[in-house]
Amino acid sequence: MQRHFAILLATAVAGIALAAQARDLTVVSWGGAYQDAQREVYFKPFMATGTKMAEESWDGGVGTLRAKIQGGNNNWDVVQVESEELLLGCEEGLFEKLDWSKLGGKDKYLPDAVNDCGVGAIVYSFVLAYDGDKIKTDGPKNWADFWNTQKWPGKRALRKGPKTTLEIALMADGVAPQDVYKTLATPAGVDRAFKKLDQLKSNLIWWEKGSQPPQLLASGEALMVDAYNGRIAAANDKEKKNFKIVWPNNLYTIDSWVIMKGTPNKADAEKYLVFVNDPKNQKNLPPKIPYGVTTKAATDLIDKNVLPNLATAPENIKTALYINDKFWLENLDKLNQRFNAWVAK
């Protein structure tokens, strides 16, 4: 009886292992218009090369990835993650370490797109934006102008939270992008950022979802906002708005592709990463949705009419600040507390 049970168990385990190996490569992204673009540019052409693939979407959060790996029921292979999820997941062993020789070497990519566990997928920015139909001439040119309510009276909208808000305040106060995190790492620097925010507090409203800044501009509730560059460009394209983007000192960050730890589809996952990191394929994404690419060669191949809308355009990235996720992992809790107390005053 025991021997019979052992044979049944062994057969079941073998069957599960076979089923795991047999499932199609599963790629997970953010849904919506962005994943629609990826489907046309990456997913369908990749499947045409002979690899079967399924796609899913998710809302983010390292806890979701943690649960899949620790629960032993992971059914995802390649996932697009934000920069904090990349750092935490890599540290916790949730992702495979990448073999960069298979991906063309690290020098092929923007420096910030290279990580032991992840390769950059897109580059996007927080930008200053305003409605060109409401400010018709001599509009704001930098974050210092965002604070100038005498010249441009009206409300300003910033993302609710210390991350990006404190960096913007310091740059508005004259701190150079390369010195922002050195300054924020000191108590005096944090005080300086909040003191700058004090000057604007009575004119501030807060947003929490990426869809809100274009709505606030369109309704006239805010005269100027910080916003995701793609949302502003999409409003101009789809809703025929006349929103203007001010690129100097934009704050940019990178989403990355990761391979989930222990996937039975590792070889196909690597094939997928090679495909999406071919500059000839990457160049096709920005015309569909205005996010920057991560291979150096792809930028030169992008339609010249599209390039000015991208965070990676040479002119736009020249004065940009890369959001330092290591700093925020170490300091978010305490700065959140101070920010929330400041907002509540």
QUIGI-V586040 format. One record per pair of residues at least 12 apart in sequence whose C-alpha atoms are under 10 Angstrom apart, sorted by the first residue. I is the first residue (numbers start at 1). J is the second residue. If there is no record, write none. Layout:
I&J ; I&J
//
This chain:
17&264 ; 18&264 ; 19&264 ; 20&73 ; 20&74 ; 20&75 ; 20&263 ; 20&264 ; 20&265 ; 21&263 ; 21&264 ; 21&265 ; 22&264 ; 22&265 ; 23&52 ; 23&53 ; 23&54 ; 23&75 ; 23&264 ; 23&265 ; 24&51 ; 24&52 ; 24&53 ; 24&54 ; 24&55 ; 24&75 ; 24&76 ; 24&77 ; 24&264 ; 24&265 ; 24&268 ; 25&51 ; 25&52 ; 25&53 ; 25&54 ; 25&55 ; 25&75 ; 25&76 ; 25&77 ; 25&78 ; 25&263 ; 25&264 ; 25&265 ; 25&266 ; 25&267 ; 25&268 ; 25&269 ; 25&272 ; 26&52 ; 26&53 ; 26&54 ; 26&55 ; 26&56 ; 26&75 ; 26&76 ; 26&77 ; 26&78 ; 26&79 ; 26&265 ; 26&268 ; 26&269 ; 27&43 ; 27&53 ; 27&54 ; 27&55 ; 27&56 ; 27&57 ; 27&75 ; 27&76 ; 27&77 ; 27&78 ; 27&79 ; 27&80 ; 27&257 ; 27&258 ; 27&259 ; 27&269 ; 27&272 ; 28&54 ; 28&55 ; 28&56 ; 28&57 ; 28&58 ; 28&76 ; 28&77 ; 28&78 ; 28&79 ; 28&80 ; 28&81 ; 28&257 ; 28&258 ; 29&55 ; 29&56 ; 29&57 ; 29&58 ; 29&59 ; 29&60 ; 29&78 ; 29&79 ; 29&80 ; 29&81 ; 29&257 ; 30&56 ; 30&57 ; 30&58 ; 30&59 ; 30&60 ; 30&79 ; 30&80 ; 30&81 ; 31&55 ; 31&56 ; 31&57 ; 31&58 ; 31&59 ; 32&57 ; 33&234 ; 33&288 ; 33&289 ; 34&230 ; 34&285 ; 34&288 ; 34&289 ; 34&290 ; 34&291 ; 35&55 ; 35&56 ; 35&57 ; 35&289 ; 36&288 ; 36&289 ; 37&284 ; 37&285 ; 37&286 ; 37&287 ; 37&288 ; 37&289 ; 38&276 ; 38&282 ; 38&284 ; 38&285 ; 38&288 ; 38&289 ; 39&55 ; 39&285 ; 40&284 ; 40&285 ; 40&288 ; 41&276 ; 41&281 ; 41&282 ; 41&283 ; 41&284 ; 41&285 ; 41&286 ; 41&288 ; 42&272 ; 42&275 ; 42&276 ; 42&277 ; 42&281 ; 42&282 ; 42&284 ; 42&285 ; 43&55 ; 43&272 ; 43&275 ; 43&276 ; 45&275 ; 45&276 ; 45&281 ; 46&271 ; 46&272 ; 46&275 ; 46&276 ; 46&281 ; 47&272 ; 49&275 ; 51&268 ; 51&269 ; 51&271 ; 51&272 ; 52&268 ; 53&268 ; 53&269 ; 53&272 ; 54&76 ; 54&77 ; 55&76 ; 55&78 ; 55&79 ; 56&76 ; 56&79 ; 57&79 ; 57&80 ; 58&79 ; 58&80 ; 58&81 ; 59&81 ; 60&79 ; 60&80 ; 60&81 ; 60&82 ; 60&85 ; 61&81 ; 61&82 ; 61&84 ; 61&85 ; 62&81 ; 62&82 ; 62&84 ; 62&85 ; 62&86 ; 62&87 ; 62&88 ; 62&89 ; 62&94 ; 63&85 ; 63&89 ; 65&79 ; 65&81 ; 65&85 ; 65&89 ; 65&94 ; 65&95 ; 65&260 ; 66&88 ; 66&89 ; 66&92 ; 66&93 ; 66&94 ; 66&95 ; 67&94 ; 68&94 ; 68&260 ; 68&261 ; 69&93 ; 69&94 ; 69&95 ; 69&260 ; 69&261 ; 69&262 ; 69&263 ; 70&94 ; 72&262 ; 74&260 ; 74&261 ; 74&262 ; 74&263 ; 75&260 ; 75&263 ; 75&264 ; 76&259 ; 76&260 ; 76&261 ; 76&263 ; 76&265 ; 77&95 ; 77&258 ; 77&259 ; 77&260 ; 77&261 ; 77&262 ; 77&263 ; 77&264 ; 77&265 ; 77&266 ; 77&268 ; 77&269 ; 77&270 ; 78&95 ; 78&257 ; 78&258 ; 78&259 ; 78&260 ; 78&261 ; 78&263 ; 78&265 ; 78&266 ; 78&268 ; 78&269 ; 78&270 ; 78&272 ; 78&273 ; 79&95 ; 79&118 ; 79&256 ; 79&257 ; 79&258 ; 79&259 ; 79&260 ; 79&269 ; 80&118 ; 80&119 ; 80&120 ; 80&121 ; 80&122 ; 80&255 ; 80&256 ; 80&257 ; 80&258 ; 80&259 ; 81&118 ; 81&120 ; 81&121 ; 81&254 ; 81&255 ; 81&256 ; 81&257 ; 81&258 ; 82&120 ; 82&121 ; 82&253 ; 82&254 ; 82&255 ; 82&256 ; 82&257 ; 82&325 ; 83&113 ; 83&118 ; 83&120 ; 83&253 ; 83&254 ; 83&255 ; 83&256 ; 83&323 ; 83&324 ; 83&325 ; 83&326 ; 84&254 ; 84&255 ; 84&324 ; 84&325 ; 84&326 ; 84&328 ; 84&329 ; 85&255 ; 85&256 ; 85&325 ; 86&115 ; 86&116 ; 86&117 ; 86&118 ; 86&119 ; 86&255 ; 86&256 ; 86&257 ; 86&258 ; 86&325 ; 87&115 ; 87&116 ; 87&117 ; 87&118 ; 87&325 ; 87&326 ; 87&329 ; 88&326 ; 88&329 ; 89&117 ; 89&118 ; 89&258 ; 89&260 ; 89&261 ; 90&115 ; 90&116 ; 90&117 ; 90&118 ; 90&258 ; 90&261 ; 91&116 ; 91&117 ; 93&117 ; 93&260 ; 93&261 ; 94&117 ; 94&258 ; 94&259 ; 94&260 ; 94&261 ; 94&262 ; 95&116 ; 95&117 ; 95&118 ; 95&258 ; 95&259 ; 95&260 ; 95&261 ; 95&262 ; 95&263 ; 96&116 ; 96&117 ; 96&118 ; 96&258 ; 96&259 ; 96&260 ; 96&261 ; 96&262 ; 96&263 ; 96&266 ; 97&115 ; 97&116 ; 97&117 ; 97&118 ; 97&258 ; 97&259 ; 97&260 ; 97&261 ; 98&114 ; 98&115 ; 98&116 ; 98&117 ; 98&118 ; 98&119 ; 98&258 ; 98&259 ; 98&270 ; 99&116 ; 99&117 ; 99&270 ; 100&114 ; 100&115 ; 100&116 ; 100&117 ; 100&118 ; 100&119 ; 102&270 ; 102&271 ; 102&273 ; 102&274 ; 103&119 ; 103&270 ; 103&271 ; 103&273 ; 103&274 ; 103&275 ; 103&277 ; 103&278 ; 104&274 ; 104&277 ; 104&278 ; 106&119 ; 106&295 ; 107&295 ; 107&296 ; 108&277 ; 108&278 ; 108&279 ; 108&294 ; 108&295 ; 108&296 ; 108&297 ; 108&298 ; 109&277 ; 109&293 ; 109&294 ; 109&295 ; 109&296 ; 109&297 ; 109&298 ; 110&123 ; 110&293 ; 110&294 ; 110&295 ; 110&296 ; 110&297 ; 110&312 ; 111&294 ; 111&295 ; 111&296 ; 112&253 ; 112&254 ; 112&294 ; 112&322 ; 113&253 ; 113&254 ; 113&255 ; 113&256 ; 113&257 ; 113&293 ; 113&294 ; 113&295 ; 114&256 ; 114&294 ; 115&256 ; 115&258 ; 116&258 ; 117&256 ; 117&257 ; 117&258 ; 117&259 ; 117&260 ; 117&261 ; 118&255 ; 118&256 ; 118&257 ; 118&258 ; 118&259 ; 119&254 ; 119&255 ; 119&256 ; 119&257 ; 119&258 ; 119&259 ; 119&273 ; 119&277 ; 119&294 ; 119&295 ; 120&253 ; 120&254 ; 120&255 ; 120&256 ; 120&257 ; 120&258 ; 120&277 ; 120&293 ; 120&294 ; 120&295 ; 121&254 ; 121&255 ; 121&256 ; 121&257 ; 121&258 ; 121&273 ; 121&276 ; 121&277 ; 121&282 ; 121&291 ; 121&292 ; 121&293 ; 121&294 ; 121&295 ; 122&253 ; 122&254 ; 122&255 ; 122&256 ; 122&257 ; 122&282 ; 122&285 ; 122&286 ; 122&290 ; 122&291 ; 122&292 ; 122&293 ; 122&294 ; 122&295 ; 122&311 ; 122&312 ; 123&252 ; 123&253 ; 123&254 ; 123&255 ; 123&256 ; 123&290 ; 123&291 ; 123&292 ; 123&293 ; 123&294 ; 123&310 ; 123&311 ; 123&312 ; 124&228 ; 124&229 ; 124&230 ; 124&250 ; 124&251 ; 124&252 ; 124&253 ; 124&254 ; 124&255 ; 124&290 ; 124&291 ; 124&292 ; 124&293 ; 124&310 ; 124&311 ; 124&312 ; 125&226 ; 125&227 ; 125&228 ; 125&229 ; 125&230 ; 125&247 ; 125&249 ; 125&250 ; 125&251 ; 125&252 ; 125&253 ; 125&254 ; 125&291 ; 125&292 ; 125&310 ; 125&311 ; 125&312 ; 125&316 ; 125&317 ; 125&320 ; 125&321 ; 125&322 ; 125&323 ; 126&159 ; 126&164 ; 126&168 ; 126&225 ; 126&226 ; 126&227 ; 126&228 ; 126&229 ; 126&230 ; 126&245 ; 126&247 ; 126&249 ; 126&250 ; 126&251 ; 126&252 ; 126&253 ; 126&311 ; 126&320 ; 126&321 ; 126&323 ; 127&142 ; 127&143 ; 127&168 ; 127&225 ; 127&226 ; 127&227 ; 127&228 ; 127&229 ; 127&230 ; 127&232 ; 127&244 ; 127&245 ; 127&246 ; 127&247 ; 127&248 ; 127&249 ; 127&250 ; 127&251 ; 127&252 ; 127&311 ; 127&320 ; 128&140 ; 128&141 ; 128&142 ; 128&143 ; 128&145 ; 128&146 ; 128&157 ; 128&158 ; 128&168 ; 128&224 ; 128&225 ; 128&226 ; 128&227 ; 128&228 ; 128&229 ; 128&232 ; 128&244 ; 128&245 ; 128&246 ; 128&247 ; 128&248 ; 128&249 ; 128&250 ; 128&251 ; 129&141 ; 129&146 ; 129&157 ; 129&213 ; 129&214 ; 129&217 ; 129&223 ; 129&224 ; 129&225 ; 129&226 ; 129&227 ; 129&228 ; 129&229 ; 129&232 ; 129&243 ; 129&244 ; 129&245 ; 129&246 ; 129&247 ; 130&146 ; 130&156 ; 130&213 ; 130&214 ; 130&216 ; 130&217 ; 130&218 ; 130&220 ; 130&222 ; 130&223 ; 130&224 ; 130&225 ; 130&226 ; 130&227 ; 130&232 ; 130&242 ; 130&243 ; 130&244 ; 130&245 ; 130&246 ; 131&214 ; 131&216 ; 131&217 ; 131&218 ; 131&220 ; 131&222 ; 131&223 ; 131&224 ; 131&225 ; 131&241 ; 131&242 ; 131&243 ; 131&244 ; 131&245 ; 132&217 ; 132&241 ; 132&242 ; 132&243 ; 132&244 ; 132&245 ; 133&218 ; 133&241 ; 133&242 ; 133&243 ; 133&244 ; 134&217 ; 134&218 ; 134&220 ; 134&223 ; 134&242 ; 134&243 ; 135&152 ; 135&223 ; 135&224 ; 135&243 ; 135&244 ; 139&151 ; 139&152 ; 139&244 ; 139&246 ; 140&152 ; 140&224 ; 140&244 ; 140&245 ; 140&246 ; 141&245 ; 141&246 ; 141&247 ; 141&248 ; 141&249 ; 142&168 ; 142&171 ; 142&172 ; 142&246 ; 142&247 ; 142&248 ; 142&249 ; 142&250 ; 143&168 ; 143&169 ; 143&170 ; 143&171 ; 143&172 ; 143&173 ; 143&174 ; 143&226 ; 143&246 ; 143&247 ; 143&248 ; 143&249 ; 143&250 ; 144&168 ; 144&169 ; 144&170 ; 144&171 ; 144&172 ; 144&173 ; 144&174 ; 145&172 ; 145&224 ; 146&168 ; 146&169 ; 146&172 ; 146&200 ; 146&223 ; 146&224 ; 146&225 ; 146&226 ; 147&169 ; 147&172 ; 147&173 ; 147&196 ; 147&197 ; 147&199 ; 147&200 ; 147&201 ; 147&203 ; 147&224 ; 148&199 ; 148&200 ; 149&199 ; 149&200 ; 149&203 ; 149&223 ; 152&223 ; 152&224 ; 153&203 ; 153&223 ; 154&203 ; 154&204 ; 154&220 ; 154&221 ; 154&222 ; 154&223 ; 154&224 ; 155&200 ; 155&201 ; 155&202 ; 155&203 ; 155&204 ; 155&205 ; 155&216 ; 155&220 ; 155&221 ; 155&222 ; 155&223 ; 155&224 ; 155&225 ; 156&200 ; 156&201 ; 156&202 ; 156&203 ; 156&204 ; 156&205 ; 156&206 ; 156&213 ; 156&216 ; 156&217 ; 156&221 ; 156&222 ; 156&223 ; 156&224 ; 156&225 ; 156&226 ; 157&203 ; 157&204 ; 157&205 ; 157&206 ; 157&207 ; 157&212 ; 157&213 ; 157&216 ; 157&217 ; 157&221 ; 157&222 ; 157&223 ; 157&224 ; 157&225 ; 157&226 ; 157&227 ; 158&204 ; 158&205 ; 158&206 ; 158&207 ; 158&208 ; 158&213 ; 158&222 ; 158&224 ; 158&225 ; 158&226 ; 158&227 ; 159&205 ; 159&206 ; 159&207 ; 159&208 ; 159&209 ; 159&210 ; 159&212 ; 159&213 ; 159&225 ; 159&226 ; 159&227 ; 160&205 ; 160&206 ; 160&207 ; 160&208 ; 160&209 ; 160&339 ; 160&340 ; 160&343 ; 161&206 ; 161&207 ; 161&208 ; 161&332 ; 161&335 ; 161&336 ; 161&337 ; 161&338 ; 161&339 ; 161&340 ; 161&343 ; 162&193 ; 162&194 ; 162&328 ; 162&332 ; 162&333 ; 162&334 ; 162&335 ; 162&336 ; 162&337 ; 162&338 ; 162&339 ; 162&340 ; 163&323 ; 163&324 ; 163&325 ; 163&327 ; 163&328 ; 163&331 ; 163&332 ; 163&335 ; 163&336 ; 163&339 ; 164&226 ; 164&250 ; 164&251 ; 164&252 ; 164&321 ; 164&323 ; 164&324 ; 165&193 ; 165&194 ; 165&197 ; 165&226 ; 165&339 ; 166&180 ; 166&181 ; 166&184 ; 166&189 ; 166&190 ; 166&191 ; 166&192 ; 166&193 ; 166&194 ; 166&196 ; 166&197 ; 166&335 ; 166&339 ; 167&180 ; 167&181 ; 167&183 ; 167&184 ; 167&190 ; 167&193 ; 167&249 ; 167&251 ; 167&321 ; 167&323 ; 168&180 ; 168&193 ; 168&196 ; 168&197 ; 168&226 ; 168&249 ; 168&250 ; 168&251 ; 168&321 ; 169&190 ; 169&192 ; 169&193 ; 169&194 ; 169&195 ; 169&196 ; 169&197 ; 169&198 ; 169&200 ; 170&183 ; 170&184 ; 170&189 ; 170&190 ; 170&192 ; 170&193 ; 170&194 ; 170&195 ; 170&196 ; 170&197 ; 171&193 ; 171&196 ; 171&249 ; 171&250 ; 171&321 ; 172&193 ; 172&196 ; 172&197 ; 172&249 ; 173&192 ; 173&193 ; 173&195 ; 173&196 ; 173&197 ; 175&189 ; 176&249 ; 176&319 ; 176&320 ; 176&321 ; 177&249 ; 177&250 ; 177&251 ; 177&319 ; 177&320 ; 177&321 ; 177&322 ; 178&319 ; 178&320 ; 178&321 ; 178&322 ; 179&321 ; 180&321 ; 180&323 ; 180&324 ; 181&321 ; 181&323 ; 181&324 ; 181&327 ; 181&328 ; 182&327 ; 184&327 ; 184&331 ; 185&327 ; 185&331 ; 190&335 ; 190&338 ; 194&338 ; 194&339 ; 194&342 ; 197&342 ; 198&342 ; 198&343 ; 201&342 ; 201&343 ; 203&222 ; 204&222 ; 204&225 ; 205&221 ; 205&222 ; 205&225 ; 206&222 ; 206&225 ; 206&226 ; 206&343 ; 207&225 ; 207&226 ; 207&227 ; 209&227 ; 210&226 ; 210&227 ; 210&228 ; 210&229 ; 210&230 ; 210&231 ; 210&232 ; 211&227 ; 211&228 ; 211&231 ; 211&232 ; 211&235 ; 212&225 ; 212&227 ; 212&231 ; 213&225 ; 213&226 ; 213&227 ; 213&228 ; 213&231 ; 213&232 ; 214&226 ; 214&227 ; 214&228 ; 214&231 ; 214&232 ; 214&233 ; 214&234 ; 214&235 ; 214&236 ; 214&241 ; 214&243 ; 215&232 ; 215&235 ; 217&232 ; 217&241 ; 217&243 ; 218&235 ; 218&241 ; 218&242 ; 218&243 ; 224&243 ; 224&244 ; 225&245 ; 226&245 ; 226&246 ; 226&250 ; 226&251 ; 227&245 ; 227&250 ; 228&250 ; 228&251 ; 228&252 ; 228&291 ; 229&245 ; 229&246 ; 229&247 ; 229&250 ; 229&252 ; 229&290 ; 229&291 ; 229&309 ; 229&310 ; 229&311 ; 230&286 ; 230&289 ; 230&290 ; 230&291 ; 230&292 ; 230&309 ; 230&310 ; 230&311 ; 231&289 ; 231&290 ; 232&244 ; 232&245 ; 232&290 ; 232&309 ; 233&245 ; 233&289 ; 233&290 ; 233&291 ; 233&309 ; 233&310 ; 234&288 ; 234&289 ; 234&290 ; 245&309 ; 246&316 ; 247&308 ; 247&309 ; 247&310 ; 247&311 ; 247&315 ; 247&316 ; 247&317 ; 247&318 ; 247&319 ; 247&320 ; 248&315 ; 248&316 ; 248&317 ; 248&318 ; 248&319 ; 248&320 ; 248&321 ; 249&316 ; 249&317 ; 249&318 ; 249&319 ; 249&320 ; 249&321 ; 249&322 ; 250&311 ; 250&316 ; 250&317 ; 250&318 ; 250&319 ; 250&320 ; 250&321 ; 250&322 ; 250&323 ; 251&311 ; 251&317 ; 251&319 ; 251&320 ; 251&321 ; 251&322 ; 251&323 ; 251&324 ; 252&311 ; 252&312 ; 252&316 ; 252&317 ; 252&320 ; 252&321 ; 252&322 ; 252&323 ; 252&324 ; 253&311 ; 253&321 ; 253&322 ; 253&323 ; 253&324 ; 253&325 ; 254&291 ; 254&292 ; 254&293 ; 254&294 ; 254&322 ; 254&323 ; 255&294 ; 256&294 ; 257&273 ; 257&276 ; 258&270 ; 258&273 ; 259&273 ; 276&295 ; 277&293 ; 277&294 ; 277&295 ; 277&298 ; 278&295 ; 278&297 ; 278&298 ; 279&293 ; 279&294 ; 279&295 ; 279&296 ; 279&297 ; 279&298 ; 279&299 ; 279&300 ; 279&301 ; 279&302 ; 280&297 ; 280&298 ; 280&301 ; 280&302 ; 281&298 ; 281&301 ; 282&294 ; 282&295 ; 282&297 ; 282&298 ; 282&299 ; 282&301 ; 282&302 ; 283&295 ; 283&297 ; 283&298 ; 283&299 ; 283&300 ; 283&301 ; 283&302 ; 283&303 ; 284&298 ; 284&301 ; 284&302 ; 284&303 ; 285&302 ; 286&299 ; 286&302 ; 286&303 ; 286&306 ; 286&307 ; 286&309 ; 286&310 ; 287&302 ; 287&303 ; 287&305 ; 287&306 ; 287&307 ; 287&309 ; 288&306 ; 289&306 ; 289&309 ; 289&310 ; 290&306 ; 290&307 ; 290&308 ; 290&309 ; 290&310 ; 290&311 ; 291&306 ; 291&307 ; 291&309 ; 291&310 ; 291&311 ; 291&312 ; 292&307 ; 292&309 ; 292&310 ; 292&311 ; 292&312 ; 292&313 ; 293&310 ; 293&311 ; 293&312 ; 293&313 ; 294&312 ; 296&312 ; 299&312 ; 299&313 ; 299&314 ; 300&313
//
